[in-house]
Amino acid sequence: MKRLLGAVLMGLGLLGGQPLTAKKTAPTPVHSYKVLQTFEHDSDDYIQGLVYQDGVFFEGTGQQGRSRLQKYQYLKERKKVLQSVNLPEPYFGEGIALLQGKVVQLTWQSQRGFIYQCSDLKKIGEFSYPGEGWGLTSDERDFYMSDGSATLRVVDGDKLLKAQQFVVKRTIAVKDHGVPVPMLNELELI
């Protein structure tokens, strides 16, 4: 099973691609959480990417022939779908991220990504990339992408969104006490 990775850049002591100075004997930070509320969700939808922004959820699901991107809200703990877009048959949807009013969605092994408008999920572009697509997140400028390895790719946000060009600006090797951490999947930048 792919690992759920939250706050990878902070949790593993990485900031701006450079390891922070720490004692080699210091344990890797583990953060706890508290469940505040639960919501209904279709167990047949395999969540591959999830972003919450301004009261709206953007969810990318993955399943051969059943992948989609949807936008929804919860009203009185009931899910209200605002928009939904199905991916064509050969694509297995993976990670999603928002940037500059756009949603970007990766596919697992097809080396293809899609760009949609956040407002109505209208598809406005496509791009290709080498390798597999797993997790995706963004900051105010770029995308951070995982592919199942222990290396994250930092992808130029402007070039991807404006010209559909997949340009890797740099990579980040993710390690825990010098040991590579593979199978990075769901990424969150906090």
N, C-alpha and C positions, 0 to 999 in steps of 0.2 A: 504494500500500500504506500502511496506517495505520502511524504511527510507534509504536515501542515506547518507552514513557516510563517510566523508572525513577527513583524519588526525585525527582519533578518539583519538589516544594517546596524541596528542598535543592539539587538539581543546577542549578536555574536561579536560585538565590539568593533564593528567596521563603520567608518564614517568617511565619506568621500573616497572610498576605495583604499584607505590606509588603515592598517591595524592600529588600534589604540594601545598604548603601553599598559601592560598589566603583568602582575606576577604570574609566572608559569604554573604555579600551584593553585592559583585562584580558580574556583569552580566557575563554569559557564553560568551566567545568570539564568534563572528560571523564574518566569513571572506567573503569578496565579491570576485567576479571574473569578468573577461572581456572576451567575446567571440572574439577570434582572427581570427578564420576561421571555416567554417563548411564543412562537407563531406557527400556524399551520404551514405545512409545505408538502407538496406531492413527493412521495418517496421514490417515484419513478423518474424524477428529474435529478440527474447526477450533476450537482453544482461543480463547475470547474473554475468559475470566476465570479466574484461577488463584490460589488461596490455600493456603498450607501452614501448618497449625497443629497442634502436639502430635503429630507423626508422621503426620498425615492430610492428604491433598490434597483440596481442594474445587475442582471444575473445571466451568465453564460452557462449553458448546460452542454454536456457531452454524452453522446451515445450514437453509435453508428446509425445513420438514417433518422435520428431523432434529436439532433443538436439544434439549439436555438439561442437567441438573445432575447431577453425580455426586460421590460421596465414595469415596475409595479410599486404599489403602496399598500400598507396595512391600515385598514380602517376598522376600528373596534376589533382588532385581532384577526380580521378576515382579509385575505389577500385580494386586492383589486388590480388586475392586469391593465396597464395603460396602453402598452404596445408590445407586440411580439413579432419576431422575424425568425423564420426557419432557415437553417443553413442547407444548401443543396446536398443531395444524397452522399457523395463520397466524403464529406467533411465531418470530422469528429471535433466539435468545439472544445476549446480549452480556455486559458486565462483571458481576462478582460481588464482594461484600465481606461480611465477617463482623463482627457487632457484637452484644453482649449475648446470645450463644448463638443468634443467628439468622443465616441467609444471605439476602442480598438479591440478586436477579438482575434486570438490566435487559433490555429488548428493544430491537432496533435502531430500527425505524421505527414500531412499534405504539403508542408512548407508554404502555406498560404495564410495570409491574414486579411481581415476585412475592417473597413473604417465606416462608421455610421455617425449620423448626427445625433447628439444626445436628445434633442427636442422631440424627434418623431421616429427615431431608429431607421431613417432612410439611409440605405447604403450609398456612400459617396466615393468609395475607393477600395482598391485591393493592392496587396503587395506580396512579394515573396521573400523568403529568408531561408538560409541553410539550416538543416537539422530539424529537430522536433520543437514544437511549441508547448510549453507547460504553463508556468505562472507568469503573470504580468502585473506590474504596478507602475505608478508614475509619480514624479514630483512636479514642480511647476514648469519644468522645461523638457524633461526626457522620460523615456520608458526604461524599466528594469525588467529583463526577461530571463526566465529560467528555461532550461531544456533537458532537465533530468541529470545534468552533471553537477559538479561542485563549483561551477563558474557561472556568474551572472553576466549578461551582456547589457551595457548601457547604450540604448539606441537613441539617436538624435530625433527628438520630438518634432521639430519643425520640418525636417526633411521627410519624415514619415507621413505627417499629416498634410503637408502642402504639395509634395511631389511624389508621394507613395514610394519613396526610396528608403530602403532599410540600410541605414548606415550605423555601424557600431563605433561609438566614440572611444570606448574603453571596456575592459572587463574587470570583474571583481572576483578573485578567488576566495571562496567562503571556506574557512577552516575553524575548527574547534581545537585549541591547543596544538596547532600545527598539523592536525589531521583533516584532510578534505572532507566536507559534508556534502555527499551526493544526494540525488533525488529531491532537490529543492523544487517545490511546487507552488502552492498558493503563497503569493508574496504580498505583504502589506508594508507600506512605507509610512511610518508614524513619526 
